């Protein structure tokens, strides 16, 4: 029974992380678009260019966080498979 609860908890964590990845990814895209629009609308103003570069640096850090979140999802999926494997082995012993 505990393994079923663990599996459900892991699946919920995966869903939450996937939602996080989706929302942050969308926000990154919005920030990139806004930064480009700012530069375009100011005809390449040096201050706008500098701000745009800072936004791009922040977006890159956020995207690194998304990679970490994806790695956690992969780990949780592996754990779910291990729980299922152990449950199948226990069932075959009975």
Residue, then its C-alpha position, 0 to 999 in steps of 0.5 A: x500500500x505504501x508503494x501505491x501512495x509513493x507512486x501517487x505522490x511522485x506522479x503528483x510531483x511530476x505534474x506540478x513540475x511539468x506545470x512549473x516548466x510550462x509556466x516558466x517557459x512561457x514567461x521566458x518567451x514573453x520576456x524575450x519578446x518584450x526585450x526584443x520589442x523594446x529594442x525594436x521600438x527604440x531603434x536600437x537605443x543603447x540603454x534598451x540594448x543593455x536592458x535586453x541583454x540583462x533580460x537574456x541573461x536572466x532568461x538563461x538562468x531560468x532556463x537552467x532551472x527548467x533543465x534541473x526541474x526536468x532532471x527531477x522529473x526523470x528521477x521521479x519517473x525512474x523511481x515510479x518504475x522501480x516501485x512498479x517493478x518491486x510491486x510486480x516482484x512481490x505479486x509474483x512471490x504471492 
